[in-house]
Amino acid sequence: MASFTAFSVQTYIDDDVQIVIRQVRTWLRDFAPANALMDGEEFEDGSIELFIDMALDDWSSTPPLIGRIADVRSHPSRFLLILKVVQLALMSASFAYARNNLTYSDGGITVATSDKAPMYLRIEERLRSEYDLQKMRMKRSINAESAYGGVHSEYITLGTASGLAVGSFDTYNLVRFGLFV
């Protein structure tokens, strides 16, 4: 009987992607010794690499379109990148668990073989909503900064003579120095 691997990708993975893969595994606690009910890791490196590509594409294709993110080095937030990769991994795993779930009973004992799909989907939904909220906040901020050269208030010219700034007092500095609450 031939063995079948559902998804296996053997490619060269650069060092930066390898670091993200390790960070994703650390967050998921996806290490062979920690996975008592399965052999090895739940997600192959090739699968996580696919999820990284999908996360980069998600960032680049969601409005406001602020430029294409080509690799993990150019993503503006490692936390958001990892959050999206974990969300995609859990969604993918839930497909397999739902497809392979089998519940059977014998002698008053009921066993479900792969009943993790609903739990994975609940976690995935929470991660997706957190990611979408944080992504939109960051993209709006980046978009505003690129349009206006930074986000400043009308107090930026405080301490100026004839419009020439003596010091840079934007809202952040005004709050920091206790001049604006």
N, C-alpha and C positions, 0 to 999 in steps of 0.2 A: 504494500500500500504506500503510495507516495505521500510525503508530508507536504503541507501547504502553509506558507506564511502569509498572513492576510496582507501585510504591507511591509515591504523591506526595501530600503533605498540605500545603496552603497555608493556614496559620492565622496569627493574630497570636501571636508568641512573646514573652513578657515578658523584661525585661532579665536577671533572675536565671536563667531557663532558658537564655537565649542565652549567658550566661557558662559554664554547665555544658556546653552543647553545644561551645563552644570548648575547654573543658578535656578533654572526651572526645575530640575530634578531635586535640588535642595528644598525649594518651596513645596513641591509636591511630596517630598520624602519618598521619592521613587528610587530606592536603592534595593538591591537584592536581599540584603539582610533584614530590611524593614518590611518586605513584602512576604509575610509568613504564609499567606494562602495562595501564592503563585510562584512559579519558578522565574527568578530573575526580575527584571524591571518591567513595568507595565508599558512604557513608551520607548520605542527604539529611537536612537539618535536621528535617523532619517525622518521619522514621523515628526519629531520636535523641530527639525529643520524646516519641514513643510509648514508647520504652524507658525514659525518665525516669518517665513516668506508671506504667509497669509496675513499676519499681524502688520507687517510693513506695508503691504498692499492696502489693508484696511485704513491705516493712518493716511496714506497718500491719496486715497480715493474718496475720503469723507470731506465734504465741504465744511469750512472754507478751505479751498485748495491752496495750500501754502508751499507747495513744492513736493517733488517726489523724494521719498526716503529710499535710498538705494541699498543701504546696509545697516547693520545694527549700530555701527559707530555714529551714524548721522541721525539716529532717532533722538529726539529731544528729551526723552524720559525713559530710562532703563526700567523704572518701576512699571510704567504703563505698558511697555513692551512685554515684560514678563507677565503682567496681569492678563494681557490679551492672549499670550501663548498658552498660559495655564487654562484660561477659559475655553480656548479652541481644543486643547487636549482633552478636557473633561467632556466637552460636547462630542468629540469623536469617540471617546471610550464609551459614552452612554449609548451610542448607536450599536456598538458591538455587544454590550451587555443586554440591551433590549432585544436584539436579534437572536441572542443565544440563551435567553432565559427559558428555563424549563422548571416547572413546579410539579413535584410528584409526591404521592403519599403512599405509605406502606405501614401497616400495623399501627395506625394512629399517629405516625410521625410524618410531618410534612417538611420537605426540603426544597428550596429554590436554588438552582445552580448559579444563576447570574442575576440576582435581584438588585444590583447596584444602580441601575439606570435612573430610577426616580431620584435617588439621593444625589447622584452626579449632576443630574439636570437642575436640581434645586441650587446646588453650589454654583453651577455654571451660570444660572440666571442672576444670582447675586453678584458674581464677578463681572458679568456683562453690564449690568446696570451701573456698577461702580466705575468700570472702565469707560463706558459711554459718557458719563457725567464728567469725569476727570479729563477725558480726551477733549470734549467740547470746551471746557474751561481753558485748557492749555492752548488749543488751536485758536480760540478767540483772542487770547492774550498775545500769542505770537503774531496773529494777523493784525491786531491793533498796533503793536510795536513796529511792525514792518511798514504800516501805513503812515504812522505819525512819528516815527523815530523814537518811540518810547511813549509811555502813557504818563502824561503830566497834567497838572492842574493849572489854573490861572495864577497860582501863587509862584510859578516858576521864576517870574521876574521880580520877586520880592528882594529888596536890597539892591536894586539896579539904579543906575543914573542914566537918564536918556535912553532907556531900553537896553543898555549894555549890561549884561549880567556880571555882577561882582562875585556872586557865589551861586551855586546851583541848588536852589531851594524848591525842589518839586515836592509833591505831597508826601512821599516817603520820608524825606529829610525833615519836613515840617512836623510830622508825627514823631519822628525819632528825637527831635530836639524839644518836643513838648509845646511847639508853637501852634499846632493844629490838632484837634482831637476828633 
